[in-house]
Every structure is written in C-alpha cells, then in structure tokens.
Amino acid sequence: MAANIVQLAKLANVSTATVSRVLNGKSNVSEETRNKVLALAEELNYTPNHPARIFSQAPTKRILVTANTLSNRFFATVLEGIQNLASLNGYDVFLSPLQNPHTNELRGLLPFKQHCVDGLIVVSSSPSYFRALDEFPPDAPIVQCSEYDASLPFPYVAVDNYISAKKAVQYLISLGHKKIGLFNRTATLLHAQERERGFYATMEECGLPINPRWIVHVNSAVFETAYSAARNLLMNDERPTAVFATSDSYAAAVIHAANALGLRVPEDLSVIGFDNIDISTLVRPTITTISQPQQQIGELSCSLLLNMLNDIPVLEKKNFLETELLVRQSTGACPAP
C-alpha cells in the first residue's frame, strides 16, 4: 500500500506543509530536505490524492472558525480578534456552526476536511467535537481557542479558569464574606469544571464552610432558566451573602432575581461574574467581573494558525492569557449579622 502524505512527513521528519511544497515544486525548501522527501516518495510509491493535490497547489487564503454558537457575545469579540489579524495577512475568515441544529450531526469540520480552507480554529466546548479532531494528524493546521482538550496535539489559547476563579472568590472573602454561593453551568464543560474547582479550593484553603444548598448548577445559558434557579437560591431561609457566578449572564440573572425579591445589591448580596461581556456594564448595579482578554485570545489563536500555515514551529502548545478583576458596583462589604 502506498504511503500517504502524513506518513511521508513523519518519515522525513518534516511537516506535511513542507512535503506539499516539495511535491509541488515550491522553491522555499532546502535542497537537502527536498532530496530527502523526493527519495522517500519514490521509495514508498507515494501518490497524492486529488483533493490534497488541489489544496496544496492552490491555497485558498481562507480560515475556518467553528463554534458552538455564532450569536454569543463572547464569541463575537474573540472572532473580531481573529478577523483583524487574518485580514492583515490577506486571509478571509469563514464561520461554521459545529452541529446541524436539526440532526446534531457534527458538520462544522467538512470545509476543512474537503480542503476548502487552509486552517481551522475551533471555538468549542463540546467533548464530542474534540473527539472528532482525533482523526487529523498531529501537525494539521488546527488551533483550539478558549476551550480546549489538553490531550489533543493541537495548540490552544485560553485563560486559566481555575486561577481566575480563585481570584474572584478571594476578592469576596477580602470583603468579609464567609457565606458564599456558586452559580455555575452544569459542570460537564471544561471551563465550568475549572471555575468550580477554583471556588472549592479557595473556600477550603480559607477554612470556610460550603453549603450544598448554595451550589447551583443550570444546564442552559438561557436567561429565564438561570433567573428561575437564582430565585430558588435566594428564597432559602438561610441565603449566602455573596455569589460567585461563572458568567456575567448568570450574574445578571442573580441580580435580577435579588431585585425581584427586594434584596439590595450589594448591600444585602454581593455578586461577581466572569467574562466582562457587554451585559456586565448594562445591568444595574454594574457587575464586578473577571475580565477575559477576548480579542487577544482571538488574535493569538489566529497568529498561531498563520505560523503553522507558514511552516513556522509553534513552540508552546499551552498558551494562557491573563485575566483581570474589574471591581464595579455589584460587590461590597459583607452586611452585619
């Protein structure tokens, strides 16, 4: 059986992009590398398949970005960073939802599989989607953005959600709060798991009790669902004096529920969010939050992908950017007992 381009690249100890350049007569390859690749190709009876040949001869100057949702404000700002850098380098950005909403079929990879684009940036939190990336070779031009699976060979750009969550909880504790609740997405997604882990670790390190009735998980990002769960939390006979919400949308739902129940924020209840999306400054009181550098996440993801497309080695697989605590109106000193 003839070798494929991935096997040929592995045996030659070069990238698939370098093999493509050699086989298509490009000049930006050393003579030594060219001779080695050509000798191996002849020895192994290598014949490129038609789609791969078209792809390597005529780069599309297109980047595909796939995401769970194309309407999320966080994604929109990340995408802005991707588009800005791609445009500066002469690339167009194409968007694709991860799944067919009617069949749940994972279709977002098809343009990449069919060589309609040069590279792929995955803005996904879906475990099933990460598993689908296993079929690609380790040096495929793929970058994981915001969410990631560290077991995959592809580089990723994100924030350290564990450390960032600890920063949020530590701030609440510094204000004198000891009765702190957690409002989180169902912890099947990596960011939800890491933010919850940071909450528990900080509470335990500070010797503070964790009341199970103040730990809320919702399985949806829909505001109405979060609002209903927040009302249930705050209607307890004994309620927390502060809540760490793992997104600004959840923080807004908690504040809305508190207002409806006659609780004052922050005098009766402090609330801190995560992300620093638009809603954090639109609600009243404005939301204290952990700010992610969303545009920079997109820019760095695009930069890594462009390096890969130009055969520049990506030296660091893990790329964490810093978060920042933004103190606004929704947090204050713990109320007197």
C-alpha positions in Angstrom: 0.0 0.0 0.0 1.3 3.4 -0.9 2.2 5.9 1.8 0.1 9.0 2.5 1.4 12.5 3.0 1.2 12.2 6.8 3.3 9.1 6.8 5.8 10.6 4.4 6.1 13.7 6.5 6.7 11.6 9.6 9.4 9.5 8.0 11.1 12.6 6.6 10.8 14.4 10.0 9.2 17.4 8.4 5.7 18.9 8.4 3.0 18.0 5.9 3.2 21.6 4.6 6.9 21.0 3.8 6.1 17.8 1.9 3.4 19.6 -0.1 5.9 22.3 -1.0 8.5 19.8 -2.2 6.0 17.7 -4.2 4.6 20.8 -5.9 7.9 22.3 -6.8 8.0 25.2 -4.4 11.3 27.0 -4.0 11.2 27.8 -0.3 12.6 24.4 0.8 16.3 23.5 1.4 17.9 21.2 -1.2 18.7 18.6 1.5 15.1 18.4 2.6 13.8 18.4 -1.0 16.1 15.4 -1.9 15.1 13.5 1.2 11.4 13.9 0.7 11.6 13.0 -3.0 13.7 10.0 -2.3 11.2 8.7 0.3 8.3 9.5 -2.0 9.8 7.4 -4.8 10.8 4.6 -2.4 7.3 4.4 -0.8 5.4 4.8 -4.1 3.7 7.9 -2.8 0.8 9.2 -4.9 -1.1 12.3 -3.6 -4.9 12.1 -3.6 -6.8 14.6 -5.7 -8.2 16.8 -3.0 -4.9 17.1 -1.2 -3.1 18.0 -4.5 -5.6 20.8 -5.3 -5.3 22.0 -1.7 -1.5 22.2 -1.8 -1.2 23.7 -5.3 -3.8 26.5 -4.7 -4.0 27.7 -1.1 -7.4 29.2 -0.5 -6.3 32.0 1.8 -9.3 31.1 3.9 -9.5 30.2 7.6 -12.5 28.3 9.0 -13.8 29.2 12.5 -16.2 26.8 14.1 -18.1 27.5 17.3 -21.0 26.1 19.5 -23.0 29.3 18.8 -22.5 32.2 16.4 -24.6 34.6 18.5 -22.7 34.5 21.8 -21.2 37.9 22.6 -18.0 36.4 24.0 -17.5 34.5 20.7 -18.2 37.7 18.7 -15.3 39.6 20.4 -13.0 36.6 20.0 -13.9 36.4 16.3 -13.2 40.1 15.9 -9.6 39.4 17.1 -9.3 36.5 14.6 -10.7 38.5 11.7 -8.5 41.5 12.4 -5.2 39.6 12.2 -6.4 37.3 9.4 -7.3 40.3 7.2 -4.0 42.0 7.9 -2.3 38.8 6.5 -4.6 38.5 3.4 -6.9 35.8 4.7 -10.7 35.6 4.7 -12.5 34.1 7.7 -15.4 31.7 7.2 -17.8 30.7 10.0 -19.5 27.4 10.6 -21.7 26.2 13.4 -20.4 23.0 15.0 -23.5 21.0 14.6 -26.6 20.7 12.4 -29.3 22.0 14.8 -31.8 19.5 13.4 -29.8 16.3 13.4 -27.0 17.2 15.8 -24.6 15.9 13.2 -21.1 17.3 13.5 -20.8 19.1 10.2 -18.5 22.0 11.1 -15.4 20.2 10.0 -16.5 19.4 6.5 -15.0 22.5 4.8 -11.6 21.7 6.4 -11.8 18.0 5.5 -12.7 18.9 1.9 -9.7 21.3 1.6 -12.0 24.3 1.1 -9.9 26.2 3.7 -6.3 26.3 4.7 -6.7 26.1 8.5 -9.1 25.6 11.3 -9.8 27.5 14.6 -12.1 25.6 17.0 -14.1 27.7 19.5 -15.8 24.7 21.1 -16.8 23.4 24.5 -18.2 20.1 23.1 -16.4 16.9 24.2 -17.9 15.1 21.2 -16.4 17.7 18.9 -13.0 17.4 20.5 -13.1 13.7 19.9 -13.8 14.3 16.2 -10.4 16.1 16.0 -8.6 12.9 16.7 -8.9 11.9 13.1 -6.5 14.6 12.0 -2.7 14.3 12.0 -0.7 15.9 14.9 0.7 18.7 12.6 -2.7 19.6 11.0 -3.2 23.4 11.0 -5.7 23.4 13.9 -5.8 25.7 16.9 -8.1 25.3 19.9 -9.5 28.6 21.1 -10.9 29.5 24.5 -12.0 25.9 25.2 -9.6 23.0 24.7 -8.7 19.4 25.2 -5.2 19.2 26.5 -4.8 15.6 25.4 -5.1 16.6 21.7 -1.8 17.5 19.9 -3.1 20.9 18.7 -2.1 24.2 20.4 -4.6 26.1 22.4 -5.2 29.7 23.6 -7.3 30.3 26.7 -7.3 31.7 30.2 -6.6 29.7 33.4 -10.1 29.3 34.6 -9.0 27.7 37.9 -6.7 30.6 38.9 -9.2 33.2 37.7 -12.0 31.7 39.8 -9.8 31.7 42.8 -9.1 35.4 42.2 -12.9 36.1 42.2 -13.6 34.1 45.4 -10.6 35.6 47.2 -11.9 39.1 46.4 -15.3 38.2 48.0 -13.5 36.9 51.1 -11.4 40.0 51.3 -14.7 42.0 51.7 -15.6 39.9 54.7 -17.9 37.4 53.1 -17.9 33.9 54.5 -21.3 32.6 53.2 -20.5 32.4 49.5 -22.6 30.6 46.9 -21.7 29.2 43.5 -23.9 29.7 40.4 -22.5 27.6 37.6 -23.3 25.8 34.3 -23.7 22.0 34.7 -20.0 21.0 35.2 -19.6 18.9 32.0 -17.7 21.7 30.2 -14.0 22.3 30.9 -14.4 26.0 31.9 -17.3 25.1 34.2 -15.2 22.4 35.9 -12.2 24.6 36.3 -14.1 27.6 37.7 -15.9 25.3 40.2 -12.6 23.7 41.2 -11.2 27.1 41.9 -14.2 28.0 44.0 -14.0 24.9 46.2 -10.2 25.1 46.5 -10.3 28.8 47.7 -13.1 28.1 50.2 -11.3 25.1 51.6 -7.9 27.0 51.8 -9.6 29.8 53.8 -11.4 27.3 56.1 -14.9 28.4 55.0 -17.9 26.1 55.0 -19.5 25.2 51.8 -23.3 24.9 52.0 -24.6 22.4 49.4 -27.9 24.4 49.1 -25.9 27.4 47.8 -24.3 25.4 45.0 -26.4 25.9 41.9 -26.0 24.1 38.5 -28.1 25.0 35.5 -27.9 23.1 32.2 -28.6 26.1 30.0 -27.3 29.5 29.2 -30.9 30.8 28.7 -31.6 33.8 30.9 -35.1 32.6 32.1 -33.7 29.3 33.2 -30.9 31.0 35.2 -33.3 33.5 36.7 -35.6 30.8 38.0 -32.7 28.9 39.6 -31.4 32.2 41.1 -34.8 32.9 42.7 -34.8 29.4 44.2 -31.3 30.0 45.7 -32.2 33.4 47.2 -35.6 32.2 48.6 -33.8 29.9 51.0 -34.5 30.6 54.7 -30.7 31.0 55.0 -29.1 32.5 52.0 -25.5 33.4 51.1 -24.2 37.0 51.5 -22.3 36.7 48.2 -22.5 34.7 45.0 -19.7 33.8 42.5 -21.5 33.4 39.1 -19.3 31.7 36.5 -20.6 34.0 33.7 -21.8 37.6 33.5 -25.1 36.3 32.2 -25.6 34.2 35.3 -24.5 37.2 37.5 -27.2 39.3 35.8 -29.8 36.6 36.4 -28.8 36.6 40.1 -29.0 40.4 40.4 -32.4 40.4 38.6 -33.8 37.8 41.0 -32.4 39.7 44.0 -34.1 42.8 42.8 -37.4 41.0 42.4 -37.2 39.6 45.9 -36.5 43.0 47.4 -32.8 42.3 48.1 -30.3 45.2 47.6 -27.1 44.5 45.7 -24.5 44.9 47.1 -25.9 45.9 50.5 -27.7 42.6 51.1 -26.0 40.4 48.5 -22.7 40.8 46.6 -22.5 39.2 43.1 -19.4 38.7 41.0 -19.4 37.4 37.4 -16.9 36.2 34.8 -16.0 37.2 31.2 -16.7 41.0 31.1 -19.2 40.9 28.2 -21.4 43.9 27.4 -24.2 42.9 29.9 -21.8 43.5 32.8 -22.0 47.2 32.3 -25.6 47.4 31.1 -27.4 46.0 34.2 -27.7 48.0 37.4 -25.8 47.7 39.5 -22.9 47.1 37.1 -21.2 43.8 37.6 -17.9 43.2 39.2 -16.3 40.6 37.0 -13.2 38.6 35.9 -12.3 40.1 32.5 -11.0 37.8 29.8 -8.9 39.3 27.1 -11.4 38.2 24.4 -10.0 40.0 21.4 -6.4 39.0 22.3 -7.5 35.3 22.6 -8.7 35.6 19.0 -5.6 37.4 17.8 -3.2 34.9 19.4 -5.2 31.9 18.1 -5.0 33.4 14.6 -1.3 34.1 14.9 -0.5 30.5 15.9 -2.5 29.2 12.9 -0.8 31.6 10.5 2.6 30.4 11.8 1.5 26.8 11.2 0.4 27.6 7.7 3.8 29.2 7.0 5.6 26.2 8.4 6.8 28.2 11.5 7.0 25.8 14.5 4.6 26.5 17.4 6.9 26.3 20.3 4.3 26.3 23.1 1.2 24.2 22.9 -0.4 25.8 26.0 -1.0 29.5 25.8 -2.7 31.1 28.8 -3.5 34.8 28.8 -4.0 36.8 32.0 -7.4 37.8 33.4 -8.2 40.9 35.4 -10.5 41.6 38.3 -12.8 44.6 37.4 -14.4 46.0 40.5 -17.8 47.6 39.9 -21.0 48.2 41.8 -22.3 44.7 42.5 -19.9 43.8 45.3 -19.5 45.4 48.7 -18.6 44.7 52.3 -20.4 41.8 54.0 -23.5 43.0 55.8 -23.5 42.9 59.6 -25.2 39.8 61.0 
